[in-house]
Amino acid sequence: MRAGKIASLALVPVMAGIASAVYLASEGIAGQGSTTPFWNLAITAGLAAVAFLVVLVPVGIQHDRSLAALKSFIESASADESVAPYVGPRWMHPITAAFTGEVDKFRQREQSLQNQLRDLEIRHRVSEAERRQVESVLNVLRDAVLVTDAFNEVSMGNQRAADVLGFDLSEAIHQPIDRLLSEERFSQMIKDVRESGNINDCRHVEYELPARVGEADGTTVFEVAMSCVENHKNEVAGVVTVLHDLTRERELAQMKTDFVSKASHELRTPLSSIRAYVEMLVDGEAADEKARDEFYQIIYDETDRLGRLIDNMLNISRIEAGIVQIEREEVDVKALIDRAVSTIEPQATDKGIAVNTRVADVDLRVEGDADMLFQVVLNLMSNSVKYTPEGGRLTVSADSDNLTRSTVVSVSDTGLGIPPDALPRLFEKFFRVENYKRVAKGTGLGLSLCKHIVETVHRGQIGVESKLGMGSKFWFTIPMRYEGSRAAA
Ligand code: ADP
């Protein structure tokens, strides 16, 4: 309340006192002609009003000022950095000093809370960034990874884990595992590892899970590794579970076993033959010079076959292992075909097989390894001669395919053709059509090597079309990358 307002309020009883005194006095004069009782009363009222004016109004004004000073002091305390000194009456000083002290303490506390808040914000951002980094690492892994906390709730995982275990990753965080995973035994395993509390122990088990959408039917076998994780107090804070798909490894192991057994079988056949003929020669079982020459020839052919087998096996495994030496250069397919035709012609002529070439008059240069590509053409032509009866025909063609920007080479014959059930397996290692084993000697590795040279080394394609009894057409394509790579350079 302002001083003016107090003064004007105080004026009301004063004016009332004066007015009542004047009224009473005039009443006394008019009524009785005597002054004593009325004047006394009027004077008393007047004095009371004056006393009120003199004493109470200044006190009110002073009080009003003190309150205004206190108000502005409190306002400055709540708004400013530093509290303005209090300029009110002295008796208020202990109160304002205590207030200032409390405000200072409050400010210090506020400052420390703000510092803590900033620290927490920084830590939160750092841990959020770390979490995102860990998540990105987890998501590039092929293995499924699931991290659970001390309450058996999911704290982290990757998409592979969601796919393999069949849950929605976006809703998995903080979900209890037994609610999330349909495999009860699997969640129990995680709980057991957590309860064991053994931080140094990593449990490895094989676990079969049903194949999920997009995968093969049936089940998939995983190698599951489970390990406890500890917090800064060395207490068990959760479990990390890693699932490693063993399907591919088992397939590879099976392939290796098959290869070793097939290779040893194929190697044993010529070796046993060589051994038998050598024994016969040593035992003097060759009756005459002619028989001995025949034995020597067989031994020579078998060692030759053995050599080819070993060479082919080595070449295939070198290409598969990616350690083959490739001499990339500009290869003129026309020249390469001419060379192969002149190499095969004596063999073909012996069998009365006509060799034709149909090479398009276009640029047929490719970028590749000339020796390897020569081996492919020669292999296909040699097979045609082997599996075409006398008097047949063999045609080598080459043209460019502008659509795929590649050179297409094909070798067709009028030979035995290939049974339909053998077609899908023709390029497998050691595969030979059972009925043709007597027709010609072979290793069953030639076409597999051709496929590796064309597809793995030159990024081309190889295929076959055939009708039983009507002949076969083997073809392959090599990208014309020589020009392309020049243009790109
Ligand atoms: P091989 O050394 O036995 O010829 P390949 O890998 O070159 O081995 O061929 C695999 C099998 O494919 C052969 O054993 C043969 O049964 C069949 N084959 C290949 N080329 C022809 C062809 N032109 N006509 C008929 N059968 C063929």
Residues whose N, C-alpha, C, O or C-beta is under 5 A from the ligand:
A	BS01	ADP	N383 S384 Y387 G415 L416 G417 I418 L426 F431 R432 V433 Y436 K441 G442 T443 G444 L445 G446 L447 S448 S472
